Amino acid sequence: MSAEAADREAATSSRPCTPPQTCWFEFLLEESLLEKHLRKPCPDPAPVQLIVQFLEQASKPSVNEQNQVQPPPDNKRNRILKLLALKVAAHLKWDLDILEKSLSVPVLNMLLNELLCISKVPPGTKHVDMDLATLPPTTAMAVLLYNRWAIRTIVQSSFPVKQAKPGPPQLSVMNQMQQEKELTENILKVLKEQAADSILVLEAALKLNKDLYVHTMRTLDLLAMEPGMVNGETESSTAGLKVKTEEMQCQVCYDLGAAYFQQGSTNSAVYENAREKFFRTKELIAEIGSLSLHCTIDEKRLAGYCQACDVLVPSSDSTSQQLTPYSQVHICLRSGNYQEVIQIFIEDNLTLSLPVQFRQSVLRELFQKAQQGNEALDEICFKVCACNTVRDILEGRTISVQFNQLFLRPNKEKIDFLLEVCSRSVNLEKASESLKGNMAAFLKNVCLGLEDLQYVFMISSHELFITLLKDEERKLLVDQMRKRSPRVNLCIKPVTSFYDIPASASVNIGQLEHQLILSVDPWRIRQILIELHGMTSERQFWTVSNKWEVPSVYSGVILGIKDNLTRDLVYILMAKGLHCSTVKDFSHAKQLFAACLELVTEFSPKLRQVMLNEMLLLDIHTHEAGTGQAGERPPSDLISRVRGYLEMRLPDIPLRQVIAEECVAFMLNWRENEYLTLQVPAFLLQSNPYVKEPLVLTIILSLFVKLHNVREDIVNDITAEHISIWPSSIPNLQSVDFEAVAITVKELVRYTLSINPNNHSWLIIQADIYFATNQYSAALHYYLQAGAVCSDFFNKAVPPDVYTDQVIKRMIKCCSLLNCHTQVAILCQFLREIDYKTAFKSLQEQNSHDAMDSYYDYIWDVTILEYLTYLHHKRGETDKRQIAIKAIGQTELNASNPEEVLQLAAQRRKKKFLQAMAKLYF
């Protein structure tokens, strides 16, 4: 179609006889009503909606006489639409905060590119090569607007976005959303490639010392006229809306600061640039005042940025040099200057200004980084731990488990450093006698724990040791060390901590493994593991017994522990503790759990909480099996701990469902009904679905489902848990208001799913309701969701009590009524006995709405595939027949394969098909 023909068509489409909804934009233009519309208090459509509509209409592809899709024509109609969009943006004063909040990235990208085009920026020209000082003011402002938006979009894309909850699946809407997502990703990729240039453009803008002008509705009208009628007005220094230099620089400084701050996560040196820009923004805001038209800065967000920069990049002024120890440690951690952290901790051992909890949190952070594979931090962890241990000793606390663990294999460097920390942490002239006594006792205990006399003499000959201990004490200690043999010293040392027991002499590995299996003494288990690890470093001793089982939610965390000895010890202690609890050997279970808790407390907050949760469950079982049987109420402390667990909201903590269930059952058993029904905090209903599930929701729901199903004229029964507890019939059916029952069931299901959206039973009920009311797409959505939540999004097999034959048959009927006949055939394979009759009948359908042959890879039943080849041959569909033949020819479907191979092939295809269905209907 020619441009003239398109113009004629556009003119025709704007005649008054055309329905208003198809020509309202031309009507606004022809009647000069756009400005009047925008001046309304609450214009409908809203200005941003107008921009979207104008640009969508202008970007519609055309179709030529040969029915070929062509790019949008550059005709008068489309040029008018683009101009209208620009005029609406001008009415909004080009406020990026408003435009970004309401327009998608592709739409705003198109709008700003149109602004560049109408502002006479040549297409393809690199903005970084343009001299802003020599450009017309409106052109320079257009370039700045585009590049400000570019870096703001990059910064915004780095923030996590909460996904909107999808509505009922519609294929056309899903395709449109996918296209917009891909287009946005492509635009972001280009913006990120040009980010360095955009930053240079904005940095250059800060050097301008002249006011700029932004296009208004009037200047855009002038630009749309014939060139001879403009008389150069739009390029003069007075055309458009004036933007003062300070206003422009303030906004640019803020946007650059945000960009630099975002880059600082990968290059900490850039934080200095961010700090400079943010503090310059604050100065400019003070100069401009709060009445600026073109500079809208979120001052609370700016204050947050400035505060963060103060910590990350301290100012060089003398007033800012007095940093708090917190800031100093934080800066060192961010920059990787761990040696400075050690020096700060040693100095703090004298001043005692940093809280112990803060120092421990720093050590945990370092340990977690080391666990992630940074072996260079192992030495740093020991040194920070040694500093913390000396601080503990000086204040009269016991030696931590972690220090004993790290000091299991002492060497000269470790002892030298420990002595240095001890010496620098005590001012012998000012120290109290009790403090000196604490340090002397610590050094003596360290000596007693060393097997190598060389290391003992390193400590005993040190100046601090000689100063703190009297001659008699030193001689007595050295004599003790000389007399003892390496084996004797294992027995004479008092047991004060889990890690204080050294390893004994070695015996053969098989005997030790046998002892490891039999032992329930945590101290003996640890001793055996140390000996085993001393014999070989190639074995994983947590695999010695196949009866050592740890819940899967825990095993991933435990097996991720970097140190082999610690990993084996944690796994075995937990597995043995769980086994003892199962067989009601609660005393040994408590010993094993306590030892495991002591072990993990320092290096893994996650595992520490796991052990506290397991010990709570153990205490519940202990009470129920003991005094609880006689009716004695549990201690108030236990009830308080149960409440604490139910109200716990710690992120990323692995939780076992059975603990929550046991806690609720415990509260119900001991008549804590008021707490469960009245005092329970509102957030708990969201975070812990078991609080109201056992009695209130599940039982009541099953009652109303039973009432719903007793009607003889209801074909599509709804399934529910515990439905069998109700009578099978009702004597007086006429007394039941079935409409009210149906409404109650729907509302109960809606409420239960708001509490726990991942309960597969409730999801099946919701699906059954949609199925019974002929809402087949929605029913499939919930049938699929029920399978997904109990199979890790179909990565595991869906339990057969979830996808029963009845559920599968209903899914088949949904697909059939939605004309997705290939999906019907595939689902027929899911039944315990494949329904060939239904499968063949569905494949015969000619009007299938699914992509028929693209689903053949999900069919594992050879009979169905053979029928497909016959069907396509009969229809003369050669290409589709070849696809079916190729599917049959896959070696894993060969009938002579072992049953395990055939089952694996079926499971793999089930998984892929259900995941594909989920993507379609979610």
TIVEX-558151 format. One record per residue (C-alpha): residue in one letter; x, y, z. Coordinates in steps of 0.5 Angstrom, whole numbers. Each point is the difference from the previous one (the first is absolute). Last residue first. Example, Ala and Ser with C-alpha at 12.3 -4.5 7.8 and 13.67 -1.06 7.14 Angstrom:
   res      px      py      pz
     s      27      -2      14
     a      -2      -7       2
***
This chain:
   res      px      py      pz
     f       0     -42      70
     y      -4      -3      -6
     l       5       0      -5
     k       7      -1       4
     a      -4      -5       4
     m      -1      -4      -6
     a       7       0      -2
     q       2      -2       7
     l      -5      -6       0
     f       3      -2      -7
     k       7       0       2
     k      -1      -4       7
     k      -5      -5      -4
     r       5      -1      -5
     r       6      -1       5
     q      -4      -5       4
     a      -2      -4      -6
     a       7      -1      -2
     l       2      -2       7
     q      -6      -5       0
     l       3      -3      -7
     v       7       0       3
     e      -2      -4       6
     e      -5      -5      -4
     p       7      -2      -3
     n       0       2      -8
     s      -3      -5      -5
     a      -6       5      -1
     n       4       5      -3
     l      -2       7       3
     e       7       1       2
     t       3      -1      -7
     q      -4       6      -3
     g      -3      -3      -6
     i      -7       2       2
     a       1       7       0
     k       3       0      -7
     i      -6      -3      -3
     a      -5       5       4
     i       5       6      -3
     q       0      -4      -7
     r      -8      -1       0
     k      -1       8       1
     d       5       1      -6
     t      -4      -4      -4
     e      -7       2       1
     g      -4      -4      -5
     r      -6      -1       5
     k       1      -8       0
     h       7       1       1
     h      -1       5       6
     l      -5      -5       3
     y       5      -6      -1
     t       6       4       3
     l      -5       2       6
     y      -2      -7       1
     e       7      -2       1
     l       1       5       5
     i      -6      -2       4
     t       3      -7       0
     v       7       2       2
     d      -2       3       6
     w       5       5       2
     i      -4       7      -3
     y       4       6       3
     d       4       1      -7
     y      -7       0      -4
     y      -2       6       3
     s       3       5      -5
     d      -4      -4      -5
     m      -7       2       2
     a       2       8       2
     d      -7       0       4
     h      -7       3      -2
     s      -2      -7      -3
     n      -5       1      -6
     q       1      -6      -4
     e      -1      -5       6
     q       2      -7      -2
     l       5       0       6
     s      -5       1       5
     k      -4      -6      -2
     f       7      -4       0
     a       1       2       7
     t      -7      -1       3
     k       0      -7      -3
     y       8      -1       2
     d      -2       1       8
     i       7      -2       3
     e      -2      -4       6
     r       3       3       6
     l      -1       7      -3
     f       5       4      -2
     q       1      -2      -7
     c      -7       3      -2
     l       3       7       2
     i       4      -1      -6
     a      -6      -1      -5
     v      -4       6       4
     q       6       5      -1
     t      -1      -2      -8
     h      -7       2       1
     c       1       7       2
     n      -8       2      -2
     l      -1       3       7
     l      -5      -5       1
     s       5      -5      -1
     c       5       3       4
     c      -5       0       6
     k      -2      -7      -1
     i       7      -2       0
     m       1       4       7
     r      -6      -3       3
     k       2      -7      -2
     i       7       1       3
     v      -3       2       7
     q      -5      -6       0
     d       6      -4      -2
     t       4       3       6
     y       5       5      -1
     v       0       2       8
     d       0      -7       3
     p       5      -2      -6
     p       5       4       3
     v       3       5      -6
     a       7      -3      -2
     k       6       5       1
     n       2       6      -4
     f      -8       1      -1
     f       1       7       3
     d       3      -2       6
     s      -5      -6       0
     c      -5       2       6
     v      -1       7      -2
     a       0      -2      -8
     g      -6      -5       0
     a      -4       5       4
     q       2       5      -5
     l      -2      -4      -6
     y      -7      -2       3
     y      -1       8       2
     h       2       2      -7
     l      -4      -6      -3
     a      -6       3       3
     a       1       7      -2
     s       0      -2      -7
     y      -6      -5       1
     q      -5       5       3
     n      -6      -4      -1
     t      -3       1       7
     a       2      -7       3
     f       7       0      -3
     y       1       7       3
     i      -2      -3       7
     d       4      -6      -1
     a       6       4      -1
     q      -1       4       6
     i      -1      -7       4
     i       7      -2      -4
     l       3       6       3
     w      -2      -1       7
     s       3      -7       0
     h       6       2      -3
     n       1       5       5
     n       5       5      -3
     p      -4       7       1
     n       0      -1       7
     i      -4       6       4
     s      -3       3      -6
     l      -2      -7      -3
     t      -4      -2       6
     y      -4       7      -1
     r      -2      -2      -7
     v      -1      -7       2
     l      -5       2       5
     e      -3       6      -4
     k      -1      -5      -6
     v      -3      -6       5
     t      -5       6       3
     i      -3       2      -6
     a      -1      -8      -2
     v      -3      -1       7
     a      -5       7      -1
     e      -2      -3      -7
     f      -1      -7       3
     d      -5       3       6
     v      -1      -7       3
     s      -7      -1       4
     q      -2      -4      -7
     l       5      -5       1
     n      -3      -3       7
     p       3      -6       1
     i       7       2      -2
     s       5      -6      -3
     s       7      -2       1
     p       1       2       7
     w       6       4       1
     i       7      -2       2
     s       1      -3      -8
     i       1       8      -2
     h       7       0       4
     e       3       3      -6
     a      -4       3      -6
     t      -2      -2      -7
     i      -6       4      -3
     d      -5      -4      -4
     n      -2       1      -7
     v      -6      -3      -1
     i      -5       4       4
     d      -7      -2      -1
     e       0      -5       6
     r       2       6       5
     v       5      -3       5
     n       6       3      -3
     h      -1       7       3
     l      -1      -3       7
     k       6      -4       0
     v       4       6      -3
     f      -3       4       6
     l       2      -5       5
     s       7       0      -3
     l       1       7       1
     i      -2       0       7
     i       5      -5       1
     t       6       3      -4
     l      -1       7       3
     v      -1       0       7
     l       3      -7       3
     p       7      -1      -3
     e       1       6      -5
     k      -1       6       5
     v       8       0       2
     y       2      -4      -5
     p       1       5      -6
     n       6       4       4
     s       2       6      -4
     q      -7       3      -2
     l      -4      -2       6
     l       6       2       4
     f       0       7      -2
     a      -7       1       3
     p       3      -1       7
     v      -3      -6       4
     q      -4       2       6
     l      -7      -2      -2
     t       0      -7      -4
     l       6      -3       2
     y       2       4       6
     e      -7      -1       3
     n       0      -8      -2
     e       6      -1       5
     r      -3      -6       2
     w       6      -4       2
     n      -2      -5      -6
     l      -1       6      -5
     m       7       3       2
     f       3      -6      -1
     a      -3      -2      -7
     v       2       7      -2
     c       7      -1       2
     e       0      -7      -3
     e      -3       2      -7
     a       6       6       0
     i       5      -5       1
     v      -3      -5      -5
     q       1       5      -5
     r       8       0       0
     l       3       7       0
     p       6       2      -4
     i       1       7       2
     d       1       5      -6
     p      -4       6       4
     l      -1       0       7
     r      -8       1       2
     m      -1      -4       6
     e      -7       1       3
     l      -1      -7       0
     y       7      -2       3
     g      -1       6       5
     r      -7      -3       2
     v       4      -7       1
     r       5       3       4
     s      -5       4       5
     i      -4      -7       1
     l       7      -3       2
     d       2       5       5
     s      -7       0       3
     p       1      -7       2
     p      -4      -6      -3
     r      -7      -1       3
     e       0      -7       4
     g      -5      -5      -3
     a       3      -6       2
     q       2      -1      -7
     g       3       7       0
     t       5      -2       5
     g       4      -5      -4
     a      -1      -1      -8
     e      -4       6      -1
     h       6       4       4
     t       6      -3      -4
     h      -4       1      -7
     i      -1       7       1
     d       7       1       3
     l       3      -4      -7
     l      -4       5      -4
     l       3       6       3
     m       7      -4       0
     e      -2       0      -8
     n      -1       7       0
     l       6       2       4
     m       4      -4      -5
     v      -3       3      -6
     q       1       7       3
     r       8      -2       1
     l       0      -2      -7
     k      -2       6      -3
     p       5       4       5
     s       5      -4      -3
     f       8       1       2
     e      -1       2       8
     t      -6      -5       2
     v       1      -6      -4
     l       4      -4       5
     e      -3       2       6
     l      -7      -2      -4
     c       3      -6      -2
     a       2      -2       7
     a      -7       2       3
     f      -3      -4      -5
     l       4      -7       1
     q      -1       1       8
     k      -8       1      -1
     a       0      -6      -5
     h       3      -4       5
     s      -5       2       6
     f      -6      -1      -5
     d       1      -7      -2
     k      -7       0      -3
     v       2      -4      -6
     t      -2       6      -4
     s       4       5       4
     c       6      -5       0
     h       0       0      -7
     l       0       8      -1
     g       6       0       5
     k       4      -5      -4
     a      -2       4      -7
     m       2       7       4
     l       6      -3       3
     i       2      -3      -7
     y      -1       6      -4
     v       4       5       4
     l       6      -5       1
     d       0      -1      -7
     r       0       7      -2
     t       5       2       5
     l       5      -5      -2
     n      -1       2      -7
     d       1       8       1
     k      -4       3      -6
     i      -7      -1       3
     g      -5      -1      -6
     l      -2      -7       2
     i      -3       3       6
     v      -4       6      -4
     g      -2      -5      -5
     s      -2      -6       5
     y      -5       5       4
     v      -6       0      -4
     s       2      -7      -2
     p      -2      -3       7
     v       7      -3       2
     e       0      -8       0
     w       6      -4       3
     k      -3      -7      -2
     n       5      -1      -6
     s       6       0       5
     v       7       2      -2
     t      -3       6      -4
     w       1       6       5
     f       8      -3       0
     q       1       3      -7
     r       7      -3      -2
     e       6       3      -3
     s       4       4       5
     t       2      -7       4
     m       3      -2       6
     g       0       7       4
     h      -7       0      -2
     l      -2      -6       3
     e       3       2       6
     i      -4       6       1
     l      -6      -3      -2
     i       1      -5       6
     q       1       5       5
     r      -6       4      -3
     i      -4      -6       1
     r       3      -1       7
     w      -2       6       2
     p      -7       0      -3
     d      -2      -7       4
     v      -5      -4      -4
     s       5      -5      -3
     l      -1      -6      -4
     i       1       3      -7
     l       6       4       2
     q       3      -7       3
     h      -1      -4      -6
     e       4       6      -4
     l       5       0       5
     q       1      -8      -1
     g       0       1      -7
     i       5       6       0
     n       6      -4       4
     v       2       3       6
     s       3       7       2
     a       2       3       6
     s      -5       4       3
     a      -3       7      -2
     p       0       6       5
     i      -6       2       4
     d      -1       7       1
     y      -4       1      -6
     f      -7      -1       4
     s       2       4       5
     t       3       0       8
     v       3      -8       0
     p       5       0       5
     k       7      -2      -4
     i       3      -6       4
     c      -2      -5      -6
     l       3       3      -6
     n       6       2       3
     v       2      -7       1
     r       0      -2      -7
     p       5       5      -2
     s       4      -1       6
     r       0       4       6
     k       6       1       4
     r       3       6      -4
     m      -7       4       0
     q      -1      -1       8
     d       7       2       1
     v      -1       7      -4
     l      -7       1       4
     l       4      -1       7
     k       5       5      -3
     r      -4       5      -2
     e      -4       0       6
     e       6       0       5
     d       3       6      -4
     k      -7       4       0
     l      -4       1      -6
     l      -2       7      -3
     t       7       3      -1
     i       3      -7      -3
     f      -6      -1      -4
     l       0       7      -3
     e       7      -1      -2
     h      -1      -6      -4
     s       5      -6       3
     s      -6      -4       2
     i      -4       1      -7
     m       5      -2      -5
     f       2      -5       5
     v      -7      -3       0
     y       1       0      -8
     q       6      -4       0
     l      -3      -5       5
     d      -5      -2      -5
     e      -6      -3       3
     l      -3       7       1
     g      -7       0       4
     l       4       1       7
     c       4       6      -3
     v      -7       3      -2
     n      -3      -1       7
     k       6       4       3
     l       0       6      -5
     f      -8       0       2
     a       1       0       8
     a       6       5      -1
     m      -5       5      -4
     n      -6      -1       5
     g       5       1       6
     k       2       7      -3
     l      -7       2      -1
     s      -1      -2       7
     e       6       4       3
     s      -2       6      -4
     a       3       3      -6
     k       4       7       0
     e       7      -2       0
     l      -1      -6      -4
     n      -4       3      -5
     v      -3      -6      -3
     s      -2      -1      -7
     r       6       1      -4
     s       4      -6       3
     c      -6      -5       0
     v      -1       2      -8
     e       8      -1      -1
     l       0      -7       4
     l      -6      -2      -5
     f       4       2      -6
     d       6      -4       2
     i      -4      -6       2
     k      -4       0      -7
     e       6       1      -4
     k       4      -5       4
     n      -5      -5      -2
     p      -7      -3       4
     r      -4      -5      -3
     l      -6       0       4
     f       0       7       1
     l      -5       2      -5
     q      -5      -5       4
     n       2       3       7
     f      -1       7      -2
     q      -7      -2      -3
     v      -2      -3       6
     s       1       6       4
     i       4       1       6
     t      -4       2       6
     r      -1       7       2
     g       3       4       5
     e       1       7      -3
     l       7      -1      -2
     i      -1      -7      -2
     d      -6       2      -5
     r       5       5      -3
     v       5      -5      -1
     t      -5      -4      -3
     n      -2       5      -5
     c       7       2      -2
     a       1      -7      -1
     c      -6      -1      -4
     v       2       6      -5
     k       7      -3      -1
     f      -3      -7      -1
     c      -5       3      -5
     i       5       4      -4
     e       4      -7      -1
     d      -6      -3      -3
     l      -1       6      -4
     a       5      -2      -6
     e      -5      -6      -1
     n      -5       4      -3
     g      -5      -6      -2
     q      -7       2       3
     q       2      -3       7
     a       5       6       0
     k      -5       5      -1
     q      -5      -3       5
     f       6       0       5
     l       2       7      -1
     e      -8       2       1
     r       0      -4       6
     l       7       3       3
     v      -3       7      -1
     s      -7      -2       3
     q       5      -2       6
     r       3       7       1
     f      -7       3       0
     q      -3      -5       5
     v       6       2       4
     p      -1       7       0
     l       5       5      -2
     s       3       5       5
     l       4      -5       4
     t       6       5       0
     l       6      -5       1
     n      -3      -6      -4
     d      -2       6      -5
     e       7       1      -2
     i       0      -8      -2
     f      -7       1      -4
     i       3       6      -4
     q       6      -4      -2
     i      -4      -6      -2
     v      -4       5      -4
     e       6       3      -3
     q       2      -7      -2
     y      -6      -1      -4
     n       0       6      -5
     g      -5      -4      -5
     s      -3       7      -2
     r      -7      -1       3
     l       3      -3       6
     c       5       5       2
     i      -6       5      -1
     h      -4      -3       5
     v       5      -1       5
     q       2       8       0
     s      -8       1       0
     y      -1      -4       6
     p       6       3       3
     t      -3       7       0
     l       4       4      -5
     q       3       7       2
     q       3       2      -6
     s      -6       3      -3
     t       1       7       4
     s       7       0      -3
     d      -3      -1      -7
     s       2      -6      -4
     s      -7      -2       0
     p      -1      -7       1
     v      -2      -5      -6
     l      -5      -6       2
     v      -2       3       7
     d      -1       7      -3
     c      -3      -3      -6
     a      -5      -3       3
     q      -3       6       4
     c       1       4      -7
     y      -5      -5      -3
     g      -5      -1       5
     a       0       8       0
     l      -1       0      -7
     r      -6      -5       1
     k      -3       4       5
     e       1       6      -5
     d      -4      -3      -6
     i       2       5      -5
     t      -4       4      -4
     c       4       5      -4
     h      -4       3      -6
     l      -5       5       3
     s       4       2       6
     l      -4       3       6
     s       4      -4       6
     g       7       4       0
     i       4       1      -6
     e       7       1       4
     a      -2      -5       5
     i      -2      -5      -5
     l       7       2      -3
     e       4      -2       6
     k      -4      -7       1
     t       2      -2      -7
     r       7       2       1
     f       0      -5       6
     f      -3      -5      -5
     k       5       1      -5
     e       6       0       4
     r      -2      -7       4
     a      -2      -3      -7
     n       7       1      -3
     e       3      -2       7
     y      -4      -7      -1
     v       3      -1      -6
     a       6      -3       3
     s      -4      -6       3
     n      -1      -3      -7
     t      -5      -5      -1
     s      -5       2       5
     g       3       7      -1
     q      -4       0      -7
     q      -7       1       3
     f       3       6       4
     y       3       3      -6
     a      -7       0      -4
     a      -3       3       6
     g       5       6       1
     l      -1       1      -8
     d      -7       1       1
     y       0       4       6
     c       6       5      -3
     v      -5       0      -7
     q      -6       2       4
     c       4       6       4
     q       4       2      -6
     m      -6       1      -4
     e      -3       4       6
     e       6       4       1
     t       0       2      -8
     k      -7       2       0
     v      -5      -3      -4
     k      -4       5      -5
     l      -6      -3      -3
     g       0       0      -8
     a       3       6      -4
     t       5       5       3
     s       7      -2      -2
     s      -2       0      -8
     e       0      -7      -3
     t      -8      -1       0
     e      -1       7      -3
     g       4      -1      -6
     n      -5       3      -5
     v      -5      -6       2
     m      -4       2      -6
     g       5      -2      -6
     p       1      -7       3
     e      -8      -2       0
     m      -3      -1       6
     a       1      -6       5
     l       6       4       3
     l      -5       6       2
     d      -5      -5       3
     l       6      -3       4
     t       2       7       3
     r      -7       1       2
     m      -1      -6       4
     t       6       1       3
     h       7      -2      -1
     v       6       1       5
     y       5       5       1
     l       7       1       3
     d       3       5       4
     k       7       1      -1
     n       7      -2       4
     l       1      -7      -3
     k       5      -4       4
     l      -5      -4       3
     a      -3      -2      -7
     a       7      -3      -1
     e      -1      -5       5
     l      -7      -2      -3
     v       3      -1      -6
     l       6      -4       3
     i      -5      -5       4
     s      -4      -1      -7
     d       6      -2      -3
     a       2      -5       5
     a      -7      -3       0
     q       0      -1      -7
     e       0      -8       1
     k      -4       1       6
     l      -6       3      -5
     v       1      -5      -5
     k      -1      -6       4
     l      -6       4       4
     i      -3       1      -7
     n       0      -7      -1
     e      -2      -2       6
     t      -6       4       0
     l      -2      -3      -7
     e       1      -7       3
     k      -5       2       5
     e      -5       4      -5
     q       0      -6      -4
     q      -1      -5       6
     m      -6       5       2
     q      -3       0      -6
     n       0      -8      -1
     m      -3      -1       7
     v      -5       5      -2
     s      -2      -4      -6
     l       0      -7       4
     q      -4       2       5
     p       1      -2       7
     p      -4       2       6
     g       3       5       3
     p       7       0       2
     k       3       3       7
     a       5       6      -2
     q       7      -2       1
     k       3       4       6
     v       6       3      -3
     p       8       0       2
     f       4       6      -1
     s       5       0      -6
     s      -5       2      -5
     q      -1       7       3
     v       7       2       0
     i       0      -2      -8
     t      -6       4      -1
     r       3       6       4
     i       6      -1      -4
     a      -4       1      -7
     w      -5       5       3
     r       5       5       1
     n       3      -2      -7
     y      -7       2      -3
     l      -1       6       4
     l       7       3      -1
     v      -1      -1      -8
     a      -6       3       0
     m       2       6       4
     a       6       1      -4
     t      -5       0      -6
     t      -4       5       3
     p       6       5       2
     p       2       0      -7
     l       7      -4       0
     t       7       3       0
     a       1      -1       8
     l      -3      -7      -1
     d       6      -2      -4
     m      -2      -6      -3
     d       5      -6      -1
     v      -3      -3       7
     h      -7       0      -3
     k       2      -5      -6
     t      -4       2      -6
     g      -4      -6      -3
     p      -6       4      -2
     p       2       8       0
     v      -3       4       6
     k      -4       5      -3
     s      -5       1       6
     i      -5      -4      -3
     c       4      -6      -1
     l       3       0       7
     l      -8       1       3
     e      -2      -6      -4
     n       6      -4       3
     l      -3       2       7
     l      -7      -2      -2
     m       3      -7      -3
     n       4      -1       6
     l      -6       1       5
     v      -4      -5      -4
     p       5      -5       0
     v       2       1       8
     s      -8       0       2
     l      -3       6       2
     s      -4       2       6
     k       6       1       6
     e       5       2      -5
     l      -4       5      -3
     i      -2       3       7
     d       7       0       2
     l       3       2      -7
     d      -4       7       1
     w       0       2      -8
     k      -4       6       2
     l      -6      -4       1
     h      -3       4      -6
     a       6      -1      -4
     a      -1      -7       1
     v      -7       1      -3
     k       3       4      -5
     l       5      -6      -2
     a      -6      -5       0
     l      -4       5      -5
     l       6       1      -5
     k       1      -8       0
     l      -7       0      -2
     i       0       5      -5
     r       6      -3      -3
     n      -4      -7      -1
     r      -6       4      -3
     k       5       4      -5
     n       3      -6      -3
     d       7      -4       2
     p      -3      -7      -1
     p       1      -5       6
     p       4      -6      -2
     q      -3      -4      -5
     v      -4      -7       0
     q      -1      -3      -6
     n      -7      -1      -2
     q       2       1      -8
     e      -4       7       0
     n       4       2       6
     v      -1      -1       7
     s       2       5       5
     p       4       0       7
     k      -3       3       6
     s       5       5       3
     a      -4       7       0
     q      -6      -4       3
     e       4      -2       6
     l       3       7       0
     f      -6       3       1
     q      -3      -5       5
     v       6       0       4
     i       0       8       0
     l      -7       0       2
     q       0      -4       6
     v       6       4       3
     p      -5       6      -1
     a      -6      -3       3
     p      -6      -3      -4
     d      -4       3       3
     p       3       7       3
     c      -1       1       7
     p       1       8       2
     k      -1       1      -8
     r       5       4      -3
     l       3      -6      -4
     h      -7       0      -4
     k       0       7      -1
     e       7       0      -3
     l      -2      -6      -4
     l      -6       3      -3
     s       2       3      -6
     e      -6      -3      -4
     e       5      -3      -5
     l       5      -2       5
     l      -5      -3       5
     f      -4      -3      -5
     e       6      -4      -3
     f       1      -3       7
     w      -7      -2       1
     c       0      -4      -7
     t      -1      -7       2
     q      -4       1       6
     p      -5       5      -3
     p      -3      -4      -5
     t       1       2      -7
     c      -5       5      -3
     p       3       6       2
     r       6      -1      -5
     s       7      -2       3
     s       1      -7      -4
     t      -1       4      -6
     a       6       4       1
     a       4      -6       2
     e      -2      -3      -6
     r       2       6      -4
     d       7       0       3
     a       1      -7      -1
     a      -2       1      -7
     e       5       6      -1
     a       6      -4       4
     s      -1      -6      -5
     m      -3      -7       2
***
